[in-house]
Amino acid sequence: MNFSDLASQKFLITGAAGLLGRAVAQELLMAGAAVLLVDHNHEALEAFRATLEEADSEAQIECLNLDITNQSECHKIFNDPTINPFGKIDGVIHCAYPRNEDWGTKFQDLKLSSLNENIGMQLGGSLVLAQAALNHFVQSGGGHLILVSSIQGFCAPKFDHYSGTKMVSPIEYSAVKAGLINSVRWLAKYYANKNIRVNCISPGGILDHQPELFLKRYRESCTNFGMLSPQQVAQPIAFLLSSCSSAINGQNIVVDDGWSL
């Protein structure tokens, strides 16, 4: 699909050095957009920038190394021209996935302090970023926010897929992802009639060196190929940012090869 209308726009991507963030950045750059890449991992971020610039020396790329779970730093992105040379941001794609060292603890062993920290970083951090982005969109005349949920946000895990592997699907993950889906609906309504769109994408599993046993079981629950490539998620995100989706607002777009059917 041709997303040529993105060529004059500027987008901020959190978690830009991660698997999905990198794919989103590449997709938007191919459409001619400018990207502001945000990640807490400075080395990974700079290495990714170098890769992008090597592929296209004229690409418009800026990087920010900061913690998006910090409320003041989130607002600085949009209010401080010394760290955001783009000024007006047309869209924000929130791919960051912060978690603490207890992530993946068995449900029976979970501690409230760890639950609070992980849910606070992921769901609370998403809402803090949304607050800063939407304030910016109100002042600048509009924009588009995309949050990344998951099939686990509206379906229970298929626990048999994980049996015999070291992989887990933490309950915190499901709680956070479900919260994001409903937060998108709330925000889209709250910011109605301001030329603002807030949408959510819920991908299925993204291929990332998972064990063969898991991949085989996962594939049996899908319709055509099983685990997704990052690009198969990034392309629907580009669609949501484009004028092709101008009437889509407050929605959760499921991209999962039929896993949830």
Secondary structure as UniProt FT lines:
FT   HELIX           4..6
FT   TURN            7..8
FT   STRAND          10..14
FT   TURN            15..17
FT   HELIX           19..30
FT   TURN            31..32
FT   STRAND          34..39
FT   HELIX           42..55
FT   TURN            57..58
FT   STRAND          61..65
FT   TURN            68..69
FT   HELIX           71..79
FT   TURN            81..83
FT   TURN            85..86
FT   STRAND          91..94
FT   TURN            101..104
FT   HELIX           107..109
FT   HELIX           112..119
FT   HELIX           120..124
FT   HELIX           125..140
FT   STRAND          143..148
FT   HELIX           151..153
FT   HELIX           159..161
FT   TURN            162..164
FT   HELIX           171..190
FT   TURN            191..193
FT   STRAND          196..203
FT   HELIX           212..220
FT   HELIX           230..241
FT   HELIX           243..245
FT   TURN            246..247
FT   STRAND          252..255
FT   TURN            257..260
//
